[in-house]
Amino acid sequence: MVRYRLLLIALLFATSGFAQTYLVKPLNIEATYKKETRTLGGAPGKNYWQNTADYRIKINFNPDTRLLTGTVDIDYINNSPDTLKELVFKLYPNFYKKNAMRNYKVDAADMGDGVKIKKLSINQTDKDLGKVQIDGTNMRTEVSPLLSKGKLHVTVDYSYTLNKTSHVRTGQVDSGSYFIAYFFPRIAVYDDIDGWNRYQYLGNEEFYNDFCHFNADITVPGKYAVWATGDLINANEVYQPGIVKQIEIAGKADSVTDVITEADLKNGTVTSKNTFNTWKFEADNVTDLAFALSDHYLWKASSLVVDSVTRRRTRVDAVFNPIHKDYFEVVNYARKTVEAMSFKFPKWPYPYPHETVFDGLDQMEYPMMVNDNPLDKMEDEIELTDHEIFHTMFPFYMGINETKYGWMDEGWATIGEWVISPIINPTIVDDYAIESYESNAGKEDDVPIITLTPQLAGVSFLTNSYPKPGLGYMYVKDMLGDALFTKALHYYIEQWHGKHPMPYDFFNCMNTGSGMNLNWFWKNWFFDNGAPDQAITKVTVTNKKDYQVIITNIGTKMVPVDLTVHYINGTTKKIHRDVSCWKNGNKAIAINFMAEKTVLKIDLGGTYDPDVNKKDNTYTVTK
């Protein structure tokens, strides 16, 4: 009988051979290894390429009518090995076009004619607009064959009316403020995985653009100040001298500088006294350019050293309506976020010269800018600010295809929020969206994280984009420890910043960077179905103080083990095992500890340990 029991225990804790776990790859992904554009070690292959362009954008925006008219000149370079016989453009404002496909609600008043193309020329030859195909947010035109390494010049004259309500990432904020994004026609990404990016912009799914150089001339009425992606290169022409001086001070000072005050607004000492001002911005090697304007916003700014080696500084701005009292502290939250990102997590020098938090009507990120609505609670304001700013690394510095792989950027912003919020304010316990995952885990619409984002809807879109990948990253961070995790993550960043990584590049880079084959975890957490469900199944006590607690993984998802031992005098003891305790395929582990005092009860689970059934997570000592 004893031998029989020992055999059962041995089987319970037996290994099941995870050492050679293989991550199944779709055929188009396998093809990239054969073409040697990507490698199984995670790095770009010897034949990796990506296309790029130089954009010269000139627009006029009329705040009264919300009409935006512009010309964009594009010098496009085909670095691919393929001959291109067509160009595909993105017309993102067509999201608001009548009868457009959308998975987001839009008020009827905001549905219009979309982008009106007045002229499209390729290499100085005008195209017949009747033959240009516009389908939703995509525009397609045939071109003379563009050979590999070839270049062409595109000119587009266009206009559209900015939405007044239905503020989906862009639009009018109030009677004198506007956040304007996705406002110019751009050439879609052509990559080594799918060729042209033909996904429509429907609202839920986000964006995928190439790294390009941008110059933007933005002409608006003289009373409006403008903030944008990139460097303002003509501050002396558009601001009055006092504001220019304050901007310069803010760029060198650790303290907060009031760049635009209520007195400046009242006295009319902000912008140059012209009927119209043209604001010139330049940004290099970024994936997008957005801008915002207001005639009544305050501007607080600070700066900090983000690179201890070069002593490079980043300026952090909060631009806001003074009636939103919560925004007076946003500059401090933003500054602390940039500092934490640079020196604590992910410990990578903040890559851009400035970050502007604009008081808008959404919760959305752009290169060097975020559009954040005001919030009542301090905790919510901190969590929103650091989440959106964290996106600077993912997707912008890393060039992620958000449309297909939303979890590759939103998951990182989620763990960034979880880690950085308590750094800003230690009272915060940020558990964003974990409860949503717990309530949905293992159900029909709970599909693997690796599922393409356009195939998701409802709660699965939320959980696959935010908490599930965030937890996956956190579990690996916990398992590897901060030093090795940072080494692995930095390897990924070093290989892919300024490029377009896909999921397997991330998995393989983390394996290579850590020197460990983590496929057993990637498969379980990112590829497999199932739900997290742990239980305390047995507690044995000897000598009244030697405890053995058997934790059984009833579910199929691997989650760390966190035990809290509650003593009768009100104190507690924490016991933790990282997710590798399940690495060998065992369904149970034993945790032994010596009770320092009389035990009242034992609880299983922590903030970041989702569990679909918590009824078996507590052991109470019977008297």
Beta strands, then each sheet from edge to edge (+ up, - down):
strand 1: 52-62
strand 2: 67-77
strand 3: 84-90
strand 4: 116-122
strand 5: 125-126
strand 6: 133-135
strand 7: 138-146
strand 8: 151-161
strand 9: 171-174
strand 10: 177-180
strand 11: 186-187
strand 12: 190-191
strand 13: 195-196
strand 14: 212-221
strand 15: 225-228
strand 16: 231-232
strand 17: 257-260
strand 18: 276-286
strand 19: 291-294
strand 20: 298-305
strand 21: 313-320
strand 22: 354-359
strand 23: 363-366
strand 24: 369-372
strand 25: 534-542
strand 26: 546-553
strand 27: 561-567
strand 28: 572-577
strand 29: 588-594
strand 30: 599-604
strand 31: 618-620
sheet 1: 5+ 4- 8+ 2- 1+ 14+ 18- 16+
sheet 2: 6+ 7- 3+ 11-
sheet 3: 9+ 10- 19+ 15-
sheet 4: 12+ 13-
sheet 5: 17+ 20- 21+ 22+ 24+ 23-
sheet 6: 25+ 26- 29+
sheet 7: 28+ 27- 30+ 31-
end
